[in-house]
């Protein structure tokens, strides 16, 4: 089991609290700054959100081979440094009249790149802190901490944007990244040394891709997660517009309601181990998203008055399922991947899953600009009903414990 009392693991968790709270706040404050400070259009707000995940699409595959060359804890510290350097100067840019939608897109791209590299190193470093049998509980603990931070982060971000202004709120998130780097620096657990895999960068990337594609469970999981996230990212890109311009909520309440997804993630993290033990990992992965997919049909019905409550109902339901799915598939690949391939396999998943996010955000922004927010939400709610059952078509429900699968030849 994961020993959360070990000093190294406690500092690791502390870093996550700071970093994830800041990231959750930034996810709200960036589009709010575009909408309320710069009076950006729906299309421009979607572009700001898409820019964050563009890093996963552009750099997702080679990032794993790059991270493998360096000790993972040092990579996480460097990623925190990039986040801090990107966010702290924003109040100065605002005061100088230089703040603009293109600048916010550049900042979002830098933040997404740092998040990409930091996440790959994070997943690579965790097996050094816990034994293999503790990976699911450890990932559940991390997800619970992350969800708790995300629960407070959007509300904190919305309120700070309302009280301090968007640029100052973003600078505060940069300070949180600096404290996160300090926590990681204090960990005394020996870091895994970096290694330079044989062959060119293209060969190293191809080796990770082949491993995922040929594996009987990793390939289907990556494809399913990618399509699901395409839909989720399309919906999330419209959340701020839905709440502020359709439901007419102020920034503070918008942040509070955006945190509802984190409450669902917290519930999912708390039950992932028990549910997978009862049903089996394969059955849980097959059933989680399809059972919750109908809840997305509530989002197009959100409006003023009591109908705003449909927003948290939809997001909590979806987040429970997505969190259970993610905890199990991350633990699965951490257990079965050879150490020298783990960072590259993680980067393949990051590319497949989060690389779909900017595509979904840009697509939903374009459709919402042409058709309106509600019709666009109906399109993607129906799309999730179509793509969610895909793991069943690959027979994953016949495997009760994916963690026991043998490695492919």
N, C-alpha and C positions, 0 to 999 in steps of 0.2 A: 504493500500500500504506500501511497505518497505520504512522506513524513512532513507535514506542514509546519512542524515545530523546528525543523532543521533551519539554522540561520540562513543558509544559502537559499532555501526554498521560500522563507519568509521575505527576504529581500527581493527575490524574483517576483513574488506576489505584490509586494509594495510597489515595485516598478510598474507592474501592470495596472494597479489602482491609479497611479498618477497619470500614466500614459494613456490608458483607455478612457479615463474621465476627460482628459484634455481632448482626445480624438473625438469622443462623443459630442463634446461641446462644440468643437470646430465644425463637425458635420452639420450642426444647426446654424452656427453663427456665420459661416461662409455664405450659404444661400440667403440668410436673413440680411446680411450686409449688402449683398447684391440687390435684394428686393427692396429694402427699406432705406438704405443709405444712397445707393446708386440708381434706384427706381428702374431696375433692369426688367426686361420683358420675360415672359415665361420661357421662351427659347434660350435667352441668355442665362437664366437661372439653371436650366437643365445643362447648359454647357459647362458652367462652373462645377456642377456635381459630376458631370462626365469626365472632366479633366482629372479629377482625383484618381479615378480608376483607369485612366488611359495608360498610366505607368504599367499596370498589370498586363495590358495588351501589347505594349511596345517592348518592355523590358522583362516580362514575366519569365520567358524561357531561359535567356542567358543569365538571369540573376542567380539561379541556383548554382551554376558552375562558378560564378564569381564568389558567392558566399562560401563555397567549399574551400576556397584558398585561404581563408582567414579564420581565426578562432571565433566562434559564433558570438560569445559575449562581447568581444570588441566590436563586432559588426552592429550589435544592438545598441551599444553606447554611441557609435558613430551615427546611427540612424536617429537617435534622440537629439544629437547635436545638430543635424540637418533640420529637424523639425523646429528646434529652438531658433536657429538662425533665420529660418523662413518667416516665422511669425512675429518675433519681437520688433522688427522695424516697421510694422504696419501702421501704428499710430503716427509715426513720423511721415510716412507716405500720405496718410490722410490729411495731416496738418499742412503738408506742402502742396496739396491739391493734386497728387499723383495717383490717388487710388482710382482704379477703373476695373471694369469687368475683365479685360485682358490680363491685368495684373493679378486679379483673383484667380484666374485660370492658371497662370504660371505658378502661383503659390500652391494651388491645389495639386498641380502636377508634381511639384517638389515633395509635398506631403505624402502623396500617393506612392512616390518612388521610395521614400524613407520607410513608409509602412510596409511596402512589399519586401524590401531587403530585411527589415527588422523582423517581420513575421517568419520568413524562411529561417533566419538564424534562431529565432525563438523556438520553433518546432525542432530544429536540429539540436539545440542545447538542452531541452527538457530531458531526454533520455540520460543525460549525464547527472541529473539531479535525483532521479527516481529509478527504481528497478523496473524491468519490463512488466511485471504483474501489477504495478501501480500506475500504469499509463492512463487507463480509463478514469480512475479516481482523480489523478493529478489533472488531467484535462478537464474533468468536471469541476474541480476546484478552481482552476484558472477561468473557466467559463462563468462560474458563479461570481467570481471577483469582477470579471469583465462585465457581466450583466449588471451587477450592482453599480458599477461605475457608469455604465450606459444608462441605467435607470435614473441616476442623478445628473449625469452629464448634459443631456439635452435640456432639461429644465434649468440647470445652472447656466447653460449657454444662452438659452432664450432670455432668462432674467438678466444676465450680465449684459447681453446685447441691448436690452431695454434700459438698464440703469447706467451702464458705462459707455455704451456705444459699441458697434461691431468691431472696429479696429482695436480698441483697448481690450475687449474680451478675447480677441485672437491672441494678443500679446500675452495675456495671462495664461493661455494654453501653452504658449511657448515656454514660459517659466516652469510649468508642470513637467515638460519634457526634460528640462535641465535637471530637475530633482529626480526624475526617473533614471537619467544617466548616472547620477550620483549613487543611487541605490544599487544599480548593476555593478558599478565600479567597486563597491564594498563587498561583493560576494567573494568568498575565499575558496569555493569549490573549484578544483583545477579545471581549466577550460580545455576543451578538446582542441588539439593543435590543428591548424589548417593543413591541407594537403593539395598538391597540384596534380589532378588526374592526368593520365596519359592522353595524348592526342590533342587536336585543335579544339578551340571552343565549340565549333560546330559539331565535332565528334562527341564532345562531352554532353552537349545538349541533346543530340540525337540518341545517345545511350539512355538518358533519362526518359525521353519520349517513348522509346521502344519498350522499356521496362513497363511503363504504364499501359501502353496500348496492348501488349501481349499478355498482360496479367488478367486472369479470369474475373477478378473482382474490381481491381483498380480502374481499368478502362471504363467499364459501365458506370462506376461511381463518378468518375470525372465527367463523363458525358451528361449524366443525369443532373449533377450539381451545376454544370454550366448552363443548361437550359433553364433549370429552376431559377438560377440567379439572374439570367437575362430578364425573366418576368419580374422578379422581385425588385431589381434595380430600376426597371421601367416604372414601377409603381412608386418606389421611394423617391424618385426624381420629381414626382408630382405632389408629394406629401405637403411640402411647405406652401405651395400654391393652393392646394385643396383647403388647407386649414386657414390661411390668411385671406385669400381672395374669394373662395367659395363659401366657407363657413364664417368668415369675417372675424376671426380670432386675433387678439393682439399677440405680440412676440412672446410674452411670458407664457401664456396659455398654450401657444403653439409648441414651445419647448417642452412643457409638461406632458402634453399629449404625445409628442414624438418619443418620449421616454417609455411609453406603454409597451413598445416592442421589447425593451430591455427587461421589463417585468416578466414577459413571456419567456425570454431567454433564461432568466433566473429560475423560473419554474422548470424549464426543460433541463437545465444543468442539474437541478436537484433530483430529477427522476430518471435521468439517462441510464445510470448503472442498474437501477432496479428494473426498469422496463426491459432493457436488453437481456438481463438475466432471466426474466420471466418468459419473454417471447423468443429470445435468440436474436443475435445481431442482424442476421439476414432478414428475418421477418420484420424487425423494427425498422430497418432502413427502407424496406419496401413499403411499409404502411404509413410511416410518419407523415410525409408530405401529402399523399393523396387524401388521408383522413382530414387534414386541416385545410386543404385547398378550397372547399366551398366557402370558407370564411372570407376569402378575398372578394366574394360577391357583395359583401356589405359596404366596401369602400365607395363605390359609385353612388350609394344612397346617403353618404354623409352630407350634412347641410347645417343650417342654423338651428338653434334650439336643441331639443333632446337628441336630434339625429347626429349631433357631433359625437355622442357616445358610441356610435357604431364604429368609429375610427379605432379606439383602443380595443374593442372586441375583436376586430379583424386582425390587428397587429399582434395582440397577445396570442391568439390561436396559432397564427402562422409562425411566430417566433418560437413557441414551444417545440413545434415539429422540426423547424430548421436547426435549432440548437441540439436536439437529440441526434439528428442526422449527422451534424458536423462533428460532434464529440466522438461518435462511433467511427466515422470514416477517418478522422485524423489519428485516433488511437490505433486503428487497424494498420494504416500505412507506417506509423512509427514503429510498430512491432515487426512487420514483415520485411521492411526495406533494409538492405545491407547499409551499414553506417556511411560508407563512401558514396552511396547513391541517394541518401535521404534528402539532402538539400536540393538535389536536382529533381527528384520526384515531387517534392513539395512545390518547387517552382513550376512544374508542369500543371499541378492542380491550381496554383495561383493564377497561372495564365488562362487555363480553361474556365475556371470559375469566375474570377474577378475581371478577366479580360472581357467577359461578356457584359460586365456592368456598364462601361461607357456606351456600348452599342445599344443596350436597353434604354439608358438615360437619354441618348440623342434621339432614338426612335420615338420614345414617348413624348419628348419635348416637341418634336416636329408634328406628331399627330395631335397633340394637345393644342398647338398653335393653329392647326388647320381645322380640327373638329371640335375642340373644347376638352376640358378636363374630364368630365363625366363619361362621355363616349369612349375616350381613350382608356379609362379605367375599366370599363366593361370589356373592352377587347382583351386586355391583359388578364383580367380575372378568368375569362373563358379559356385563354391560352394555358393558364396554369392547370386547369382541369384536364387538358389534353396531354401535357408533358409530364405531369407529376407521376403517373403510374409506370413510367418507362423502366425503372429497375426490375419490375416484375417480368418484363419481356426477356430479360437476360437470365432469369432463373435464380436471382439472388435469394428469393424467399425459400429456396430449398436448402440453403446453407444456414444453419442455426448459429454458428460461431465463425464468422469470417476471420477472426484473429488466428484461427488454427489452420488456415489454408496454407499449403506448401508453396514455396517459391517456384515460379516457372523455370523450366530448364533454360 
